[in-house]
Structures are given as C-alpha cells and as structure tokens.
Amino acid sequence: MKNTISIFIISIITAFLVYFINNTYELSKDYENTYIKYSKTKTLNNNMQNEVGNLVNTFMSILLNTKNKTIKDKIDYKKQLNNIKQNIKTNIIYITSLLFITMLLYFILNQTIVLSFLYIQSMVFLIYGLISPIFLMYVTQEFASSLVILQFESNSIISSIQKLFDQNNYFVGGIILLFSIVFPILKTIISFLALHIKNINLLSKLSVISGNLAKLSMTDVFVLSIFLVYLSPKNTGMIKTELQVGFLLFFTYVIISLFIAILNKNKTKN
C-alpha cells in the first residue's frame, strides 16, 4: 500500500514537473524568436530608413505647419520579451518547488521509488538543458541616438556542438559532446539499472562502472564552464550576453546528480 501511494504521489509531481519544464522550454524558444524579430527591427538599414522617414516628416510638418509624427516600432517587442521572462521566472519557481518537494519525499516515502523518479527527473532536466537556448549574444551600436543591433546569435548546447564541428573545431566540440551528453546519459542509465537489478554479479559490475563514472561527476560543471568561456564573449559596451533557460536546466541536472550520488553513498553505507 505504501509503495502504491509513493508511486501515485511522485508520479503526479513528476508529471507537473515535466509540464512546467516543457512549458519553460517553449517560452525560451518564444523568447528567442521574439528577440530575432526585435533584432531585425533594429538593423542599421531599418534605423536609417526610420531616420530618413523622421526627417521627411519633420520637413513636411514645418512646411505644412502640422504636428510632427515620428516613426516608431509598430510592435512593442521589449514588452513582449519582459512578459516572457516573467513567465519563465514563474515557471522556474514552480519547478524548484516541485523538485524540493521530491527531495523531501525521499525521507518520507519509499526511498527506492523516489530515487527512481529522481533519476527520471534528472534525465528530463538533462534533455531539455541540452536542447534549450543556453545563452544569447548580441552586438549593439549607437546610431543617431538610437540602438542598432549589428549581430544576434542564440545557441543551445546541441547547436553549439554542431557549430563547433562545422568550424572543424573537433577537440572542443568533442569534449563538450563527451562530458555534457555521453557521460551524463551513461551515468544516469547505469545508476538507475544498478538500483533495481538484483543479480549480484551484474550488480557488482554495474557498481564498478557507476563508481568510475561518479568520479567524473564534476566534469559536468567543468565542461559547462569551458563551454561558456569558449563560446560567450565578455560583456563590453558593444557586446552583451544573456544566460538562458538551458543553462539553468543543465545546472539543475548537475545538482540533482550530486544529490543522488550522496543518497546512494549513504544508502550503501547503511
């Protein structure tokens, strides 16, 4: 009965968690697309056209003695971007709360069941962390008292690896691929199997493999640091970067992995 209740409660929490993570991913893509549209309205050609139009309007208003009408963006993209960011922040609060509840339930419900669902949740965070935008970069310049976006770029971990391979930078791309995708997935799957397999010989082999992979647990953080340093330009007066949802989701996966490793270690001792 206790196992059934444990599965029911943790399943509901996990379902809500997946929903909010997926919704956050969709919002991050919406933010990316809205920023692309916004950057197109702030190109040099667009600003020049607006300035010329404003000069013509000013000249005509003087000749006709009418009120001057300046050309403005028809759509308030900044307002849209702020609304999306606010919705993302709200979702992050829900996700954090659900994750915290899951960790607390480990000490209340069936530990093996809760730990199993923590593995599932960590995989969800990992997958969405890999495909969600991890940072965006834009190059700005002042032109005629208005902002011009000269370049805009948004990348996820997956797209960045692809970009590095396209640029023939196989070493850095390979390191990020190995330690941010291959090892985390293998580590999670093997640890999950070791939790449920009863065969002593197979369990012993999986434990050895899991233990070796556990020694590489902090490489997730290390590679993420390499990724950000290598691909993100430093903030200056012209170049700006923003961390996005992908970074938070991947970082959360790392935290969950560390938490699971601590629980498994304590469980083994007991």
C-alpha positions in Angstrom: 0.0 0.0 0.0 2.8 2.4 0.9 4.5 1.6 -2.4 1.4 2.4 -4.4 0.9 5.7 -2.6 4.5 6.5 -3.1 4.3 5.8 -6.9 1.0 7.8 -7.2 2.3 10.9 -5.4 5.7 11.0 -7.0 4.1 10.3 -10.5 1.9 13.4 -10.1 4.8 15.6 -9.0 6.9 14.3 -11.9 4.1 14.9 -14.4 3.7 18.5 -13.2 7.5 18.9 -13.3 7.7 17.7 -16.9 4.8 20.0 -17.8 6.5 23.1 -16.4 9.9 22.2 -17.8 8.4 21.7 -21.3 6.4 25.0 -20.9 9.6 26.8 -19.9 11.4 25.3 -23.0 8.6 26.6 -25.2 8.8 30.0 -23.6 12.6 30.1 -24.1 12.1 29.4 -27.8 9.4 32.0 -27.9 11.8 34.5 -26.3 14.5 33.5 -28.8 12.1 34.0 -31.8 10.8 37.3 -30.4 14.4 38.6 -29.9 15.1 37.6 -33.5 12.2 39.7 -34.7 13.2 42.6 -32.4 16.8 42.5 -33.7 15.5 42.7 -37.3 13.7 46.0 -36.4 17.0 47.3 -35.0 19.2 46.7 -38.0 21.3 49.5 -39.5 19.2 49.7 -42.7 15.9 49.7 -40.7 17.2 52.5 -38.5 18.4 54.5 -41.4 15.0 54.2 -43.1 13.3 55.4 -39.9 15.7 58.3 -39.5 15.1 59.4 -43.2 11.4 59.0 -42.7 11.5 61.1 -39.5 13.5 63.8 -41.3 10.9 63.8 -44.1 8.1 64.0 -41.6 9.8 66.8 -39.8 10.4 68.8 -43.0 6.8 68.3 -44.2 5.4 69.3 -40.8 7.4 72.5 -40.9 6.2 73.3 -44.5 2.5 72.4 -43.7 2.6 73.7 -40.1 1.3 70.4 -38.8 2.3 68.2 -35.8 5.4 66.1 -36.4 4.8 62.3 -36.4 7.9 60.2 -35.7 8.2 56.7 -36.9 8.1 54.1 -34.1 8.0 50.3 -34.0 4.5 49.0 -34.5 5.0 46.1 -32.1 6.4 46.6 -28.6 8.9 43.7 -28.6 10.6 44.8 -25.4 7.3 44.5 -23.6 6.8 41.0 -25.1 10.3 40.0 -24.0 9.7 41.2 -20.5 6.4 39.3 -20.3 8.1 36.1 -21.5 10.9 36.5 -19.0 8.4 37.0 -16.2 6.5 33.8 -17.2 9.8 31.9 -17.3 10.7 33.1 -13.8 7.3 32.0 -12.5 7.9 28.5 -14.1 11.3 28.3 -12.5 9.7 28.9 -9.1 7.2 26.1 -9.7 10.0 23.7 -10.9 12.2 24.5 -8.0 9.3 23.9 -5.5 8.4 20.6 -7.1 12.0 19.4 -7.1 12.4 20.4 -3.5 9.2 18.5 -2.6 10.6 15.4 -4.4 13.8 15.5 -2.4 11.9 15.9 0.9 9.6 12.9 -0.1 12.8 10.7 -0.2 12.9 10.9 3.6 9.1 10.2 3.9 8.0 7.7 1.2 9.7 4.6 -0.2 13.2 5.6 -0.9 13.9 3.3 -3.8 10.8 4.6 -5.6 11.5 8.2 -5.0 15.1 7.7 -6.1 14.0 6.0 -9.3 11.8 9.1 -10.1 14.7 11.4 -9.3 16.7 9.6 -12.0 13.8 10.1 -14.4 13.6 13.8 -13.5 17.3 14.3 -13.9 17.1 12.9 -17.4 14.3 15.3 -18.2 16.4 18.2 -17.0 19.4 17.0 -19.0 17.5 16.5 -22.2 15.8 19.9 -22.0 19.0 21.5 -20.8 20.7 20.3 -24.0 18.1 21.5 -26.5 17.1 24.8 -24.8 18.9 28.0 -25.6 21.8 28.3 -23.1 22.9 31.8 -23.9 22.2 34.6 -26.4 24.7 37.2 -27.7 24.0 40.5 -29.4 26.4 43.2 -30.7 25.0 46.7 -30.4 26.0 50.2 -31.6 24.6 53.6 -31.1 23.4 55.2 -34.4 21.7 58.6 -34.5 20.7 58.5 -30.8 19.1 55.0 -31.3 20.2 51.4 -30.7 21.3 49.3 -33.6 21.8 45.5 -33.3 24.6 44.6 -35.6 24.6 40.8 -34.8 22.4 38.5 -32.9 23.0 34.8 -32.0 21.3 32.3 -29.8 22.7 28.8 -29.0 21.8 25.6 -27.2 24.5 23.1 -26.2 23.4 20.8 -29.1 23.5 23.6 -31.7 26.8 24.9 -30.3 28.4 21.4 -30.6 27.2 21.3 -34.2 28.6 24.7 -34.8 32.0 23.7 -33.4 32.1 20.7 -35.7 31.1 22.8 -38.7 34.0 25.1 -37.9 36.3 22.0 -37.7 36.9 22.6 -34.0 36.6 18.9 -33.2 38.6 18.9 -30.0 36.4 21.4 -28.0 33.3 20.1 -29.7 34.2 16.5 -28.8 35.0 17.4 -25.2 31.6 19.1 -24.7 29.8 16.2 -26.5 31.5 13.6 -24.4 31.1 15.2 -21.0 27.8 17.0 -21.4 25.9 14.3 -23.3 27.5 10.9 -23.5 28.8 10.5 -19.9 25.8 12.1 -18.1 23.4 9.8 -20.0 25.5 6.7 -19.4 26.0 7.6 -15.7 22.3 8.1 -15.2 21.2 4.9 -17.0 23.7 2.7 -15.3 23.0 4.1 -11.9 19.3 3.6 -12.5 19.8 0.0 -13.5 22.0 -0.7 -10.5 19.2 0.5 -8.3 16.8 -2.2 -9.5 19.0 -5.2 -10.6 19.1 -8.0 -8.0 21.7 -10.2 -9.8 24.8 -9.9 -7.6 27.4 -10.4 -10.3 25.7 -8.0 -12.7 25.1 -5.5 -9.9 28.8 -5.7 -8.9 29.9 -4.9 -12.5 27.4 -2.0 -12.8 28.5 -0.7 -9.4 32.2 -0.6 -10.6 31.2 1.2 -13.8 28.9 3.6 -11.9 31.7 4.3 -9.4 34.1 5.1 -12.1 31.6 7.4 -13.8 30.8 9.0 -10.5 34.5 10.2 -10.3 33.7 12.2 -13.3 30.6 13.8 -11.8 32.2 17.3 -11.5 33.2 17.3 -15.2 29.6 18.4 -16.0 30.3 21.7 -14.2 33.9 21.9 -15.7 32.7 21.4 -19.2 29.8 23.9 -18.8 32.4 26.4 -17.7 34.6 25.7 -20.7 31.5 26.0 -22.9 30.6 29.4 -21.6 34.1 30.8 -21.6 34.9 29.5 -25.1 31.6 30.5 -26.8 30.5 33.5 -24.8 32.2 36.9 -25.5 32.7 39.0 -22.4 30.3 41.9 -21.8 31.6 45.2 -23.1 30.0 48.4 -24.2 29.0 46.8 -27.6 28.8 43.0 -26.9 26.2 41.7 -24.5 25.4 38.1 -23.5 22.5 36.7 -21.5 22.3 33.2 -19.9 19.1 31.4 -20.9 16.9 28.6 -19.7 19.2 25.9 -21.0 21.9 26.8 -18.5 19.5 26.7 -15.6 18.1 23.3 -16.6 21.5 21.7 -17.2 22.8 23.2 -14.0 19.8 21.7 -12.2 20.6 18.3 -13.7 24.1 18.6 -12.2 22.7 19.4 -8.7 20.3 16.5 -8.9 23.1 14.2 -9.9 25.2 15.3 -6.9 22.2 14.8 -4.6 21.5 11.3 -6.0 25.2 10.4 -5.6 25.1 11.5 -1.9 21.9 9.5 -1.3 23.4 6.4 -3.0 26.5 6.7 -0.9 24.6 6.9 2.3 22.4 4.0 1.3 25.4 1.8 0.6 26.9 2.6 4.0 23.6 1.7 5.7 
